[in-house]
């Protein structure tokens, strides 16, 4: 008899089991929550796929813009270089002509 619980202990355990059973959700509620979670995951996967495609498109556009800027930047550098070389050459020629006229004297 000593190994068996008392009636009070049995009543307390039954109350604990009832409390635990109330905390459990029903099968229908569980299935409904699973379906809602599946819908959310499906929507998230679709959104992520759309974002991935959008990022890929934007990266492609960005690489095209970078390539075009590289080409125009090179052309702008060459244009500036040629403009600088031509103006510096003309300045040097005019200085040499002035020096030559100064040394030779005016006729």
Backbone atoms as SQL, in Angstrom:
CREATE TABLE atoms (id INTEGER PRIMARY KEY, chain TEXT, resi INTEGER, resn TEXT, atom TEXT, x REAL, y REAL, z REAL);
INSERT INTO atoms VALUES
  (1, 'A', 1, 'UNK', 'N', 0.787, -1.197, 0.000),
  (2, 'A', 1, 'UNK', 'CA', 0.000, 0.000, 0.000),
  (3, 'A', 1, 'UNK', 'C', 0.838, 1.275, 0.000),
  (4, 'A', 2, 'UNK', 'N', 2.005, 1.165, 0.535),
  (5, 'A', 2, 'UNK', 'CA', 2.821, 2.370, 0.620),
  (6, 'A', 2, 'UNK', 'C', 3.293, 2.839, -0.754),
  (7, 'A', 3, 'UNK', 'N', 3.439, 1.945, -1.733),
  (8, 'A', 3, 'UNK', 'CA', 3.900, 2.325, -3.055),
  (9, 'A', 3, 'UNK', 'C', 2.809, 2.995, -3.874),
  (10, 'A', 4, 'UNK', 'N', 1.575, 2.814, -3.519),
  (11, 'A', 4, 'UNK', 'CA', 0.471, 3.408, -4.268),
  (12, 'A', 4, 'UNK', 'C', 0.240, 4.845, -3.810),
  (13, 'A', 5, 'UNK', 'N', -0.106, 5.748, -4.783),
  (14, 'A', 5, 'UNK', 'CA', -0.344, 7.140, -4.400),
  (15, 'A', 5, 'UNK', 'C', -1.681, 7.289, -3.663),
  (16, 'A', 6, 'UNK', 'N', -1.758, 8.346, -2.900),
  (17, 'A', 6, 'UNK', 'CA', -2.991, 8.607, -2.156),
  (18, 'A', 6, 'UNK', 'C', -4.036, 9.204, -3.093),
  (19, 'A', 7, 'UNK', 'N', -5.271, 9.274, -2.602),
  (20, 'A', 7, 'UNK', 'CA', -6.348, 9.835, -3.415),
  (21, 'A', 7, 'UNK', 'C', -6.084, 11.313, -3.745),
  (22, 'A', 8, 'UNK', 'N', -5.523, 12.047, -2.841),
  (23, 'A', 8, 'UNK', 'CA', -5.190, 13.454, -3.083),
  (24, 'A', 8, 'UNK', 'C', -4.131, 13.603, -4.174),
  (25, 'A', 9, 'UNK', 'N', -3.134, 12.696, -4.133),
  (26, 'A', 9, 'UNK', 'CA', -2.093, 12.727, -5.162),
  (27, 'A', 9, 'UNK', 'C', -2.677, 12.385, -6.524),
  (28, 'A', 10, 'UNK', 'N', -3.569, 11.419, -6.581),
  (29, 'A', 10, 'UNK', 'CA', -4.225, 11.061, -7.841),
  (30, 'A', 10, 'UNK', 'C', -5.054, 12.235, -8.377),
  (31, 'A', 11, 'UNK', 'N', -5.752, 12.927, -7.498),
  (32, 'A', 11, 'UNK', 'CA', -6.563, 14.073, -7.914),
  (33, 'A', 11, 'UNK', 'C', -5.664, 15.184, -8.468),
  (34, 'A', 12, 'UNK', 'N', -4.538, 15.423, -7.825),
  (35, 'A', 12, 'UNK', 'CA', -3.617, 16.450, -8.308),
  (36, 'A', 12, 'UNK', 'C', -3.060, 16.070, -9.677),
  (37, 'A', 13, 'UNK', 'N', -2.735, 14.804, -9.885),
  (38, 'A', 13, 'UNK', 'CA', -2.216, 14.360, -11.177),
  (39, 'A', 13, 'UNK', 'C', -3.285, 14.473, -12.266),
  (40, 'A', 14, 'UNK', 'N', -4.516, 14.171, -11.924),
  (41, 'A', 14, 'UNK', 'CA', -5.611, 14.292, -12.905),
  (42, 'A', 14, 'UNK', 'C', -5.793, 15.755, -13.302),
  (43, 'A', 15, 'UNK', 'N', -5.714, 16.664, -12.342),
  (44, 'A', 15, 'UNK', 'CA', -5.822, 18.100, -12.642),
  (45, 'A', 15, 'UNK', 'C', -4.668, 18.532, -13.537),
  (46, 'A', 16, 'UNK', 'N', -3.470, 18.049, -13.270),
  (47, 'A', 16, 'UNK', 'CA', -2.311, 18.375, -14.109),
  (48, 'A', 16, 'UNK', 'C', -2.512, 17.864, -15.532),
  (49, 'A', 17, 'UNK', 'N', -3.055, 16.645, -15.672),
  (50, 'A', 17, 'UNK', 'CA', -3.312, 16.093, -16.997),
  (51, 'A', 17, 'UNK', 'C', -4.386, 16.890, -17.732),
  (52, 'A', 18, 'UNK', 'N', -5.408, 17.339, -17.005),
  (53, 'A', 18, 'UNK', 'CA', -6.453, 18.151, -17.632),
  (54, 'A', 18, 'UNK', 'C', -5.881, 19.489, -18.114),
  (55, 'A', 19, 'UNK', 'N', -5.040, 20.083, -17.304),
  (56, 'A', 19, 'UNK', 'CA', -4.397, 21.349, -17.723),
  (57, 'A', 19, 'UNK', 'C', -3.531, 21.134, -18.965),
  (58, 'A', 20, 'UNK', 'N', -2.778, 20.066, -18.998),
  (59, 'A', 20, 'UNK', 'CA', -1.939, 19.769, -20.153),
  (60, 'A', 20, 'UNK', 'C', -2.790, 19.498, -21.388),
  (61, 'A', 21, 'UNK', 'N', -3.900, 18.798, -21.219),
  (62, 'A', 21, 'UNK', 'CA', -4.777, 18.493, -22.355),
  (63, 'A', 21, 'UNK', 'C', -5.409, 19.763, -22.910),
  (64, 'A', 22, 'UNK', 'N', -5.711, 20.730, -22.047),
  (65, 'A', 22, 'UNK', 'CA', -6.284, 21.989, -22.514),
  (66, 'A', 22, 'UNK', 'C', -5.273, 22.789, -23.329),
  (67, 'A', 23, 'UNK', 'N', -4.002, 22.607, -23.019),
  (68, 'A', 23, 'UNK', 'CA', -2.960, 23.339, -23.750),
  (69, 'A', 23, 'UNK', 'C', -2.694, 22.743, -25.131),
  (70, 'A', 24, 'UNK', 'N', -3.046, 21.488, -25.318),
  (71, 'A', 24, 'UNK', 'CA', -2.846, 20.844, -26.615),
  (72, 'A', 24, 'UNK', 'C', -3.858, 21.380, -27.616),
  (73, 'A', 25, 'UNK', 'N', -3.457, 21.447, -28.879),
  (74, 'A', 25, 'UNK', 'CA', -4.377, 21.929, -29.904),
  (75, 'A', 25, 'UNK', 'C', -5.049, 20.741, -30.583),
  (76, 'A', 26, 'UNK', 'N', -6.193, 21.038, -31.133),
  (77, 'A', 26, 'UNK', 'CA', -6.936, 19.975, -31.801),
  (78, 'A', 26, 'UNK', 'C', -6.296, 19.644, -33.142),
  (79, 'A', 27, 'UNK', 'N', -6.651, 18.505, -33.693),
  (80, 'A', 27, 'UNK', 'CA', -6.093, 18.068, -34.970),
  (81, 'A', 27, 'UNK', 'C', -6.490, 19.021, -36.093),
  (82, 'A', 28, 'UNK', 'N', -7.732, 19.495, -36.099),
  (83, 'A', 28, 'UNK', 'CA', -8.201, 20.412, -37.134),
  (84, 'A', 28, 'UNK', 'C', -7.429, 21.727, -37.091),
  (85, 'A', 29, 'UNK', 'N', -7.197, 22.215, -35.879),
  (86, 'A', 29, 'UNK', 'CA', -6.441, 23.455, -35.726),
  (87, 'A', 29, 'UNK', 'C', -5.006, 23.264, -36.204),
  (88, 'A', 30, 'UNK', 'N', -4.423, 22.119, -35.889),
  (89, 'A', 30, 'UNK', 'CA', -3.060, 21.834, -36.317),
  (90, 'A', 30, 'UNK', 'C', -2.974, 21.791, -37.845),
  (91, 'A', 31, 'UNK', 'N', -3.911, 21.112, -38.478),
  (92, 'A', 31, 'UNK', 'CA', -3.923, 21.018, -39.943),
  (93, 'A', 31, 'UNK', 'C', -4.122, 22.402, -40.558),
  (94, 'A', 32, 'UNK', 'N', -5.019, 23.199, -39.970),
  (95, 'A', 32, 'UNK', 'CA', -5.253, 24.551, -40.487),
  (96, 'A', 32, 'UNK', 'C', -3.990, 25.401, -40.373),
  (97, 'A', 33, 'UNK', 'N', -3.294, 25.296, -39.266),
  (98, 'A', 33, 'UNK', 'CA', -2.059, 26.059, -39.103),
  (99, 'A', 33, 'UNK', 'C', -0.973, 25.577, -40.058),
  (100, 'A', 34, 'UNK', 'N', -0.899, 24.277, -40.287),
  (101, 'A', 34, 'UNK', 'CA', 0.067, 23.745, -41.248),
  (102, 'A', 34, 'UNK', 'C', -0.217, 24.281, -42.653),
  (103, 'A', 35, 'UNK', 'N', -1.483, 24.304, -43.046),
  (104, 'A', 35, 'UNK', 'CA', -1.849, 24.830, -44.375),
  (105, 'A', 35, 'UNK', 'C', -1.523, 26.318, -44.476),
  (106, 'A', 36, 'UNK', 'N', -1.789, 27.063, -43.414),
  (107, 'A', 36, 'UNK', 'CA', -1.474, 28.496, -43.426),
  (108, 'A', 36, 'UNK', 'C', 0.031, 28.698, -43.546),
  (109, 'A', 37, 'UNK', 'N', 0.808, 27.890, -42.844),
  (110, 'A', 37, 'UNK', 'CA', 2.267, 27.982, -42.939),
  (111, 'A', 37, 'UNK', 'C', 2.741, 27.626, -44.345),
  (112, 'A', 38, 'UNK', 'N', 2.148, 26.611, -44.945),
  (113, 'A', 38, 'UNK', 'CA', 2.523, 26.240, -46.313),
  (114, 'A', 38, 'UNK', 'C', 2.218, 27.376, -47.287),
  (115, 'A', 39, 'UNK', 'N', 1.069, 28.021, -47.111),
  (116, 'A', 39, 'UNK', 'CA', 0.726, 29.160, -47.974),
  (117, 'A', 39, 'UNK', 'C', 1.734, 30.290, -47.802),
  (118, 'A', 40, 'UNK', 'N', 2.093, 30.573, -46.555),
  (119, 'A', 40, 'UNK', 'CA', 3.075, 31.632, -46.309),
  (120, 'A', 40, 'UNK', 'C', 4.422, 31.299, -46.946),
  (121, 'A', 41, 'UNK', 'N', 4.853, 30.041, -46.804),
  (122, 'A', 41, 'UNK', 'CA', 6.125, 29.651, -47.407),
  (123, 'A', 41, 'UNK', 'C', 6.061, 29.710, -48.926),
  (124, 'A', 42, 'UNK', 'N', 4.920, 29.336, -49.496),
  (125, 'A', 42, 'UNK', 'CA', 4.767, 29.409, -50.949),
  (126, 'A', 42, 'UNK', 'C', 4.852, 30.854, -51.416),
  (127, 'A', 43, 'UNK', 'N', 4.188, 31.745, -50.688),
  (128, 'A', 43, 'UNK', 'CA', 4.256, 33.167, -51.042),
  (129, 'A', 43, 'UNK', 'C', 5.675, 33.710, -50.889),
  (130, 'A', 44, 'UNK', 'N', 6.349, 33.313, -49.838),
  (131, 'A', 44, 'UNK', 'CA', 7.727, 33.761, -49.633),
  (132, 'A', 44, 'UNK', 'C', 8.651, 33.242, -50.732),
  (133, 'A', 45, 'UNK', 'N', 8.481, 31.986, -51.119),
  (134, 'A', 45, 'UNK', 'CA', 9.303, 31.436, -52.196),
  (135, 'A', 45, 'UNK', 'C', 9.057, 32.188, -53.496),
  (136, 'A', 46, 'UNK', 'N', 7.780, 32.493, -53.785),
  (137, 'A', 46, 'UNK', 'CA', 7.457, 33.238, -55.001),
  (138, 'A', 46, 'UNK', 'C', 8.072, 34.635, -54.956),
  (139, 'A', 47, 'UNK', 'N', 7.956, 35.287, -53.804),
  (140, 'A', 47, 'UNK', 'CA', 8.542, 36.631, -53.665),
  (141, 'A', 47, 'UNK', 'C', 10.060, 36.593, -53.808),
  (142, 'A', 48, 'UNK', 'N', 10.693, 35.583, -53.204),
  (143, 'A', 48, 'UNK', 'CA', 12.145, 35.460, -53.302),
  (144, 'A', 48, 'UNK', 'C', 12.574, 35.194, -54.739),
  (145, 'A', 49, 'UNK', 'N', 11.810, 34.382, -55.443),
  (146, 'A', 49, 'UNK', 'CA', 12.128, 34.113, -56.841),
  (147, 'A', 49, 'UNK', 'C', 12.020, 35.401, -57.660),
  (148, 'A', 50, 'UNK', 'N', 10.957, 36.184, -57.416),
  (149, 'A', 50, 'UNK', 'CA', 10.798, 37.463, -58.110),
  (150, 'A', 50, 'UNK', 'C', 11.922, 38.425, -57.783),
  (151, 'A', 51, 'UNK', 'N', 12.314, 38.482, -56.513),
  (152, 'A', 51, 'UNK', 'CA', 13.419, 39.362, -56.122),
  (153, 'A', 51, 'UNK', 'C', 14.734, 38.916, -56.757),
  (154, 'A', 52, 'UNK', 'N', 14.948, 37.598, -56.829),
  (155, 'A', 52, 'UNK', 'CA', 16.155, 37.086, -57.463),
  (156, 'A', 52, 'UNK', 'C', 16.215, 37.475, -58.933),
  (157, 'A', 53, 'UNK', 'N', 15.086, 37.350, -59.624),
  (158, 'A', 53, 'UNK', 'CA', 15.051, 37.744, -61.037),
  (159, 'A', 53, 'UNK', 'C', 15.275, 39.246, -61.187),
  (160, 'A', 54, 'UNK', 'N', 14.674, 40.016, -60.293),
  (161, 'A', 54, 'UNK', 'CA', 14.843, 41.478, -60.344),
  (162, 'A', 54, 'UNK', 'C', 16.304, 41.863, -60.121),
  (163, 'A', 55, 'UNK', 'N', 16.948, 41.217, -59.152),
  (164, 'A', 55, 'UNK', 'CA', 18.356, 41.505, -58.871),
  (165, 'A', 55, 'UNK', 'C', 19.219, 41.123, -60.068),
  (166, 'A', 56, 'UNK', 'N', 18.922, 39.961, -60.679),
  (167, 'A', 56, 'UNK', 'CA', 19.690, 39.557, -61.866),
  (168, 'A', 56, 'UNK', 'C', 19.542, 40.573, -62.980),
  (169, 'A', 57, 'UNK', 'N', 18.318, 41.047, -63.224),
  (170, 'A', 57, 'UNK', 'CA', 18.100, 42.053, -64.269),
  (171, 'A', 57, 'UNK', 'C', 18.853, 43.342, -63.965),
  (172, 'A', 58, 'UNK', 'N', 18.778, 43.791, -62.725),
  (173, 'A', 58, 'UNK', 'CA', 19.457, 45.030, -62.355),
  (174, 'A', 58, 'UNK', 'C', 20.979, 44.886, -62.454),
  (175, 'A', 59, 'UNK', 'N', 21.506, 43.709, -62.088),
  (176, 'A', 59, 'UNK', 'CA', 22.947, 43.492, -62.220),
  (177, 'A', 59, 'UNK', 'C', 23.372, 43.509, -63.684),
  (178, 'A', 60, 'UNK', 'N', 22.555, 42.907, -64.540),
  (179, 'A', 60, 'UNK', 'CA', 22.872, 42.929, -65.973),
  (180, 'A', 60, 'UNK', 'C', 22.853, 44.357, -66.506),
  (181, 'A', 61, 'UNK', 'N', 21.841, 45.132, -66.120),
  (182, 'A', 61, 'UNK', 'CA', 21.766, 46.522, -66.563),
  (183, 'A', 61, 'UNK', 'C', 22.955, 47.320, -66.037),
  (184, 'A', 62, 'UNK', 'N', 23.329, 47.072, -64.798),
  (185, 'A', 62, 'UNK', 'CA', 24.461, 47.772, -64.210),
  (186, 'A', 62, 'UNK', 'C', 25.758, 47.436, -64.933),
  (187, 'A', 63, 'UNK', 'N', 25.948, 46.170, -65.261),
  (188, 'A', 63, 'UNK', 'CA', 27.177, 45.802, -65.971),
  (189, 'A', 63, 'UNK', 'C', 27.208, 46.424, -67.361),
  (190, 'A', 64, 'UNK', 'N', 26.049, 46.526, -68.012),
  (191, 'A', 64, 'UNK', 'CA', 26.000, 47.182, -69.324),
  (192, 'A', 64, 'UNK', 'C', 26.358, 48.656, -69.178),
  (193, 'A', 65, 'UNK', 'N', 25.819, 49.309, -68.150),
  (194, 'A', 65, 'UNK', 'CA', 26.131, 50.726, -67.934),
  (195, 'A', 65, 'UNK', 'C', 27.605, 50.932, -67.616),
  (196, 'A', 66, 'UNK', 'N', 28.187, 50.037, -66.817),
  (197, 'A', 66, 'UNK', 'CA', 29.600, 50.162, -66.472),
  (198, 'A', 66, 'UNK', 'C', 30.456, 50.002, -67.720),
  (199, 'A', 67, 'UNK', 'N', 30.124, 49.037, -68.554),
  (200, 'A', 67, 'UNK', 'CA', 30.886, 48.836, -69.789),
  (201, 'A', 67, 'UNK', 'C', 30.781, 50.051, -70.709),
  (202, 'A', 68, 'UNK', 'N', 29.575, 50.606, -70.838),
  (203, 'A', 68, 'UNK', 'CA', 29.420, 51.779, -71.705),
  (204, 'A', 68, 'UNK', 'C', 30.175, 52.981, -71.138),
  (205, 'A', 69, 'UNK', 'N', 30.196, 53.119, -69.825),
  (206, 'A', 69, 'UNK', 'CA', 30.950, 54.227, -69.224),
  (207, 'A', 69, 'UNK', 'C', 32.446, 54.042, -69.415),
  (208, 'A', 70, 'UNK', 'N', 32.896, 52.794, -69.372),
  (209, 'A', 70, 'UNK', 'CA', 34.326, 52.550, -69.613),
  (210, 'A', 70, 'UNK', 'C', 34.694, 52.983, -71.023),
  (211, 'A', 71, 'UNK', 'N', 33.830, 52.650, -71.972),
  (212, 'A', 71, 'UNK', 'CA', 34.118, 53.025, -73.363),
  (213, 'A', 71, 'UNK', 'C', 34.103, 54.533, -73.544),
  (214, 'A', 72, 'UNK', 'N', 33.105, 55.205, -72.977),
  (215, 'A', 72, 'UNK', 'CA', 33.039, 56.664, -73.148),
  (216, 'A', 72, 'UNK', 'C', 34.127, 57.362, -72.343),
  (217, 'A', 73, 'UNK', 'N', 34.494, 56.800, -71.214),
  (218, 'A', 73, 'UNK', 'CA', 35.551, 57.421, -70.420),
  (219, 'A', 73, 'UNK', 'C', 36.867, 57.370, -71.177),
  (220, 'A', 74, 'UNK', 'N', 37.127, 56.262, -71.856),
  (221, 'A', 74, 'UNK', 'CA', 38.341, 56.169, -72.661),
  (222, 'A', 74, 'UNK', 'C', 38.319, 57.169, -73.794),
  (223, 'A', 75, 'UNK', 'N', 37.155, 57.338, -74.422),
  (224, 'A', 75, 'UNK', 'CA', 37.046, 58.304, -75.515),
  (225, 'A', 75, 'UNK', 'C', 37.230, 59.714, -74.978),
  (226, 'A', 76, 'UNK', 'N', 36.671, 60.009, -73.842),
  (227, 'A', 76, 'UNK', 'CA', 36.824, 61.341, -73.252),
  (228, 'A', 76, 'UNK', 'C', 38.281, 61.600, -72.888),
  (229, 'A', 77, 'UNK', 'N', 38.966, 60.605, -72.384),
  (230, 'A', 77, 'UNK', 'CA', 40.378, 60.776, -72.026),
  (231, 'A', 77, 'UNK', 'C', 41.199, 61.051, -73.281),
  (232, 'A', 78, 'UNK', 'N', 40.901, 60.270, -74.342),
  (233, 'A', 78, 'UNK', 'CA', 41.647, 60.497, -75.590),
  (234, 'A', 78, 'UNK', 'C', 41.358, 61.877, -76.160),
  (235, 'A', 79, 'UNK', 'N', 40.108, 62.287, -76.108),
  (236, 'A', 79, 'UNK', 'CA', 39.762, 63.615, -76.622),
  (237, 'A', 79, 'UNK', 'C', 40.490, 64.696, -75.835),
  (238, 'A', 80, 'UNK', 'N', 40.504, 64.558, -74.524),
  (239, 'A', 80, 'UNK', 'CA', 41.211, 65.531, -73.696),
  (240, 'A', 80, 'UNK', 'C', 42.703, 65.520, -73.966),
  (241, 'A', 81, 'UNK', 'N', 43.250, 64.334, -74.140),
  (242, 'A', 81, 'UNK', 'CA', 44.683, 64.236, -74.431),
  (243, 'A', 81, 'UNK', 'C', 45.038, 64.876, -75.755),
  (244, 'A', 82, 'UNK', 'N', 44.244, 64.566, -76.773),
  (245, 'A', 82, 'UNK', 'CA', 44.517, 65.177, -78.081),
  (246, 'A', 82, 'UNK', 'C', 44.354, 66.698, -78.026),
  (247, 'A', 83, 'UNK', 'N', 43.345, 67.147, -77.330),
  (248, 'A', 83, 'UNK', 'CA', 43.147, 68.597, -77.228),
  (249, 'A', 83, 'UNK', 'C', 44.325, 69.240, -76.499),
  (250, 'A', 84, 'UNK', 'N', 44.813, 68.583, -75.470),
  (251, 'A', 84, 'UNK', 'CA', 45.960, 69.122, -74.739),
  (252, 'A', 84, 'UNK', 'C', 47.227, 69.094, -75.557),
  (253, 'A', 85, 'UNK', 'N', 47.454, 68.020, -76.296),
  (254, 'A', 85, 'UNK', 'CA', 48.666, 67.907, -77.114),
  (255, 'A', 85, 'UNK', 'C', 48.640, 68.929, -78.237),
  (256, 'A', 86, 'UNK', 'N', 47.510, 69.067, -78.885),
  (257, 'A', 86, 'UNK', 'CA', 47.425, 70.022, -80.002),
  (258, 'A', 86, 'UNK', 'C', 47.635, 71.446, -79.507),
  (259, 'A', 87, 'UNK', 'N', 46.975, 71.825, -78.407),
  (260, 'A', 87, 'UNK', 'CA', 47.143, 73.197, -77.911),
  (261, 'A', 87, 'UNK', 'C', 48.564, 73.435, -77.413),
  (262, 'A', 88, 'UNK', 'N', 49.163, 72.433, -76.748),
  (263, 'A', 88, 'UNK', 'CA', 50.548, 72.593, -76.271),
  (264, 'A', 88, 'UNK', 'C', 51.516, 72.701, -77.449),
  (265, 'A', 89, 'UNK', 'N', 51.277, 71.941, -78.504),
  (266, 'A', 89, 'UNK', 'CA', 52.138, 72.009, -79.690),
  (267, 'A', 89, 'UNK', 'C', 52.038, 73.378, -80.359),
  (268, 'A', 90, 'UNK', 'N', 50.822, 73.877, -80.503),
  (269, 'A', 90, 'UNK', 'CA', 50.647, 75.201, -81.104),
  (270, 'A', 90, 'UNK', 'C', 51.302, 76.286, -80.258),
  (271, 'A', 91, 'UNK', 'N', 51.194, 76.192, -78.938),
  (272, 'A', 91, 'UNK', 'CA', 51.836, 77.154, -78.050),
  (273, 'A', 91, 'UNK', 'C', 53.358, 77.088, -78.206),
  (274, 'A', 92, 'UNK', 'N', 53.900, 75.873, -78.251),
  (275, 'A', 92, 'UNK', 'CA', 55.340, 75.710, -78.407),
  (276, 'A', 92, 'UNK', 'C', 55.812, 76.270, -79.750),
  (277, 'A', 93, 'UNK', 'N', 55.065, 76.024, -80.804),
  (278, 'A', 93, 'UNK', 'CA', 55.434, 76.559, -82.117),
  (279, 'A', 93, 'UNK', 'C', 55.401, 78.084, -82.108),
  (280, 'A', 94, 'UNK', 'N', 54.368, 78.646, -81.504),
  (281, 'A', 94, 'UNK', 'CA', 54.297, 80.116, -81.468),
  (282, 'A', 94, 'UNK', 'C', 55.434, 80.699, -80.639),
  (283, 'A', 95, 'UNK', 'N', 55.810, 80.041, -79.536),
  (284, 'A', 95, 'UNK', 'CA', 56.957, 80.516, -78.743),
  (285, 'A', 95, 'UNK', 'C', 58.256, 80.422, -79.539),
  (286, 'A', 96, 'UNK', 'N', 58.436, 79.307, -80.250),
  (287, 'A', 96, 'UNK', 'CA', 59.652, 79.163, -81.062),
  (288, 'A', 96, 'UNK', 'C', 59.715, 80.215, -82.167),
  (289, 'A', 97, 'UNK', 'N', 58.555, 80.499, -82.779),
  (290, 'A', 97, 'UNK', 'CA', 58.538, 81.536, -83.822),
  (291, 'A', 97, 'UNK', 'C', 58.875, 82.895, -83.216),
  (292, 'A', 98, 'UNK', 'N', 58.345, 83.199, -82.068),
  (293, 'A', 98, 'UNK', 'CA', 58.647, 84.477, -81.422),
  (294, 'A', 98, 'UNK', 'C', 60.117, 84.570, -81.047),
  (295, 'A', 99, 'UNK', 'N', 60.684, 83.482, -80.509),
  (296, 'A', 99, 'UNK', 'CA', 62.110, 83.486, -80.167),
  (297, 'A', 99, 'UNK', 'C', 62.947, 83.657, -81.433),
  (298, 'A', 100, 'UNK', 'N', 62.605, 82.947, -82.474),
  (299, 'A', 100, 'UNK', 'CA', 63.349, 83.025, -83.728),
  (300, 'A', 100, 'UNK', 'C', 63.282, 84.441, -84.310),
  (301, 'A', 101, 'UNK', 'N', 62.077, 85.054, -84.236),
  (302, 'A', 101, 'UNK', 'CA', 61.941, 86.428, -84.740),
  (303, 'A', 101, 'UNK', 'C', 62.718, 87.404, -83.867),
  (304, 'A', 102, 'UNK', 'N', 62.771, 87.165, -82.567),
  (305, 'A', 102, 'UNK', 'CA', 63.501, 88.039, -81.665),
  (306, 'A', 102, 'UNK', 'C', 64.999, 87.919, -81.916),
  (307, 'A', 103, 'UNK', 'N', 65.488, 86.724, -82.092),
  (308, 'A', 103, 'UNK', 'CA', 66.927, 86.526, -82.316),
  (309, 'A', 103, 'UNK', 'C', 67.318, 87.067, -83.684),
  (310, 'A', 104, 'UNK', 'N', 66.555, 86.786, -84.694),
  (311, 'A', 104, 'UNK', 'CA', 66.871, 87.197, -86.044),
  (312, 'A', 104, 'UNK', 'C', 66.608, 88.696, -86.238),
  (313, 'A', 105, 'UNK', 'N', 65.684, 89.179, -85.505),
  (314, 'A', 105, 'UNK', 'CA', 65.355, 90.612, -85.627),
  (315, 'A', 105, 'UNK', 'C', 64.229, 90.796, -86.632),
  (316, 'A', 106, 'UNK', 'N', 63.595, 91.890, -86.502),
  (317, 'A', 106, 'UNK', 'CA', 62.492, 92.136, -87.416),
  (318, 'A', 106, 'UNK', 'C', 63.025, 92.734, -88.705),
  (319, 'A', 107, 'UNK', 'N', 62.546, 92.383, -89.861),
  (320, 'A', 107, 'UNK', 'CA', 63.085, 92.903, -91.119),
  (321, 'A', 107, 'UNK', 'C', 62.705, 94.311, -91.430);
